[in-house]
Amino acid sequence: MSAGKKPSGAAFRKKRKLKELERKALTESLSRQLTPANIKQEPLDSNPESSMDIISVCVGCDEEPSTSMIKHEETNIEEDVKLPDSCSSPPQTPENVTNVVDLSDPADWPDVITTSLRDIIVRKGPVRPEENFKYPKDESDRRFTAVHYIRRLPNGEDAIRNWIVYSKKKNRIFCFCCKLFTTIVNSYTSDGYSDWRHLTEHLSQHEQWKCHLAAMQSWVELLKTLESKPAIDITDWRLYKTETQHWQSVLQRFVAIIQYLGQQCLPLDGRSDTLYSDHNGHFLKLVEMFATFDNVMLDHLKKMNSLETQQHYVGRDIQNELLSLISKELVKCILQSLKKSKYYSIILDCSPDIGDALQMTMIIRFVSIKQKEMSIVEPEVSIQERFLGFITQVSPTGAGLTQTILAELERLSIPLKDMRGQAYDHISNIKARQSRVQQNILNLNSRAFNIPCSNHSLNLVVNEAAMLCKDVGSFLIVLQRICLFLSGVTRRCDVLTKQINKLSMKTVCQTTWSSIIDIVRTFRFQAGEIYSTLLEISEDSTFELLTRGDAANLADELSNFKFLCSIVIWFSMLQQINSVSILQVQAPCLPDLIEGLLKTKLFLEEYRSDKGFENALQESRELASEMDIFPTFPKTIPIRSKKRKMLPSCEDLSEYTTDPKNQFKIHFFDTALDIAIKAVNERLNQLQHHNKFFGFLYDIRKVRCLSSKDLLKYCMDLQEVLTDKRSKESDIDGIQLCKELTVLAPVVKQNMTLTDILAHALVNGGFPNLAIALRILLTLPVLVAVREQNVSKLDLIKNYLRSPMSQEQHLDLAMISIENQITEEIDYGPMLCDYGNEKARKCMCL
């Protein structure tokens, strides 16, 4: 039947019956979508006008396609026109359809497409095969090509046919808009078109069809509607937005409260979880205080009291969730800065908690470089030492510790190959296995140098002597008892201040030397006043009998000549170590620090001699004469022990020494000095090995005094040590570094620090090798960072280990407290937005 010929009666009746069947199918499809069950499960149509447009397109089209496109002439309409069966099962929901069928392939689309499923398909849009996809050939050795996606216009320009969708499953093409927005059945909407020989002609006819143009218009309008507003009712959307903004405001105040409590080291929970009750903790009390002045918090609490909402989120769960979120943001921020810096060093320190569980503290050190807006301005360079958390050790062996460290680095996505330094504390539980841990990491990364951390370089020297020497430990225990006795009660302090105006009588700390030397200095030069105070308290009848007895016992301990000798010897050791430790706080160049350690080692070796011991006894006699004490060692009562058979070469001659003076010299003087000399010598050897390769970079101005041959040798040695033994990759080029130092050394000023030189090298851009060498040098924990030089990470962390909280909460609080500076700089807006959206959806569903 041609387009200009009038249709016959039979054809007209078939056409009329076809339209009636189409209207019936459309009515049944809409009735199924508007049932109560579907209304509850599926959201309403986001564009009410779009349904009317579809109906007008389906019914109002007065022009039909050609006979070549609709094949129902002289055939059974029921067979060719595949209309949906009204008695069939209800259509699947969009959620089930998306899980079962492939929406990118129109061959898998259901016969009846619901409104919500149509919205999902429109949002997804037509999907084309990848560029290198090979279209299969048919029986006539023809196939579809990507050329047909482009339409050539009369003026020579090209237009994209975005409505063509190719089905890999059937090797046919469909019209995306007609299949979704029309019910007229043709090859492009039913089974697909595959006549590749006449494809060009048929595509031109189809895209000029009025129903196709109307379907294209409906497609564009619906897509604009879906992009302009969500696919839910506008009233629900406004309610959802209001609820989201409310929760974002409330959570913002919760985060501020938790951040404040974490920075001030205050516990969050109390004995009660109820608002406006006694002992309900700092968190709830601050929430109550916020409600007094803040309308957002006041409105939130009113909803709680009036039972308008059952989800108030002021309990312990929300505290733990927000703690975890803040901690994750802190770690994320630190890792982002570390990623920009590339090179890093790890500092591991161990401390037992209140439950005697060994906790390893992981601190990471790197160089932070903040570029300015203008490229000609020098960047801000600073050394950062950041706390990354606690590691609960599973195995105390060297292999177990190594595996724990590697697992933690892998969890944080920190590459081992960028590690340039490793530093560990020197306490007894790690020292015996320290070399194994360091060597295991060196086997994996030869550039992970073993560097003594200045935070733990000398502050644990005397602590090791105290732990390994019995007499030293007894001496420090007596010091502790006297300090606690005199500083514990106000009346005792008043008696002491009559004798001493300025007194530093604080508790002896087992991990820092600074508090010990202050106390020992007081006993060294004011022992007579302290002794008189104890005697006065022991003879004062106004004090309790137990207090008087304790004062008399402590006075006897202080009047012991052996105790006075211990004070003199211990003060001499600490005074010498103190001078080198002050150099560390001031962050000098490495050669100065090595020189200070050499002087300390020389002093301790000279002091450990008969002459040094006699000098210590002479000072002790002078101190005893001021206190009217006899300068003699008390006789010790030997403790009988089981005799052990030993070889003559292994026998300890001190067991056969009965003279108290010789026993004190062997067990206290010689032992303490031997341990101190050994500890100083270990640190000195490590620093000298480090100075052998990096020492010439600490004072670049002195490079001008070196010959070209010597400077080149230093640079090549540095290149060799910065070369990985496995991959043979080097961080720097020694020859280029030599040239860069030759050019830069004359312009370096005397007051410029290493960070200043690095900033100058970065802004100049012509010294890449020097910049890399300085970044690695500043990463190594030889000298403390400027911002962290007065902060002991271990002291901060130990305060939290006395908490009954879980390990995760304990870590989160410690992270907020230690890294409080980063906490204030982080923007919590995106985090609170996502978290508020989640809470708003949950509350609306409830």
Secondary structure, 3 states (H helix, E strand, C coil): CCCCCCCCHHHHHHHHHHHHHHHHHHHHHHHHHCCHHHHHHCCCCCCHHHHHHHHHHHHHCCCCCCCCCCCCCCCCHHHHCCCCCCCCCCCCCHHHHHHHCCCCCHHHCCCCCCHHHHHHHHHHCCCCCCCCCCCCCCCCCCCCCHHHHEEECCCCCEEECCCEEEECCCCEEEEHHHHHHCCCCCCCCCCCECCHHHHHHHHHHHCCCHHHHHHHHHHHHHHHHHHHCCCCCHHHHHHHHHHHHHHHHHHHHHHHHHHHHHHCCCCCCCCCCCCCCCCCHHHHHHHHHHHHHCHHHHHHHHHHHCCCCCCCCCCHHHHHHHHHHHHHHHHHHHHHHHHHHCCEEEEEEEEECCCCCEEEEEEEEEEEEECCCCCCCCCEEEEEEEEEEEEECCCCCHHHHHHHHHHHHHHCCCCHHHEEEEEECCCHHHHHHHHHHHHHHHHHCCCCEECCCHHHCCCCHHHHHHHHCHHHHHHHHHHHHHHHHHHHCHHHHHHHHHHCCCCCCCCCCCCCHHHHHHHHHHHHHHHHHHHHHHHHHHHCCCCCHHHHHHHHHHHHHHCCHHHHHHHHHHHHHHHHHHHHHHHHHCCCCHHHHHHHHHHHHHHHHHHCCHHHHHHHHHHHHHHHHHCCCCCCCCCCCCCCCCCCCCCHHHCCHHHHCCCHHHHHHHHHHHHHHHHHHHHHHHHHHHHHHHHHHHHHHCCHHHHHHCCHHHHHHHHHHHHHHCECCCCCCECCCHHHHHHHHHHHHHHCCCCCCHHHHHHHHHHHCCCHHHHHHHHHHHHCCCCCCCCCCCCCHHHHHHCHHHCCCCHHHHHHHHHHHHCHHHHHHCCCHHHHHHHHHHHHHHHHHC
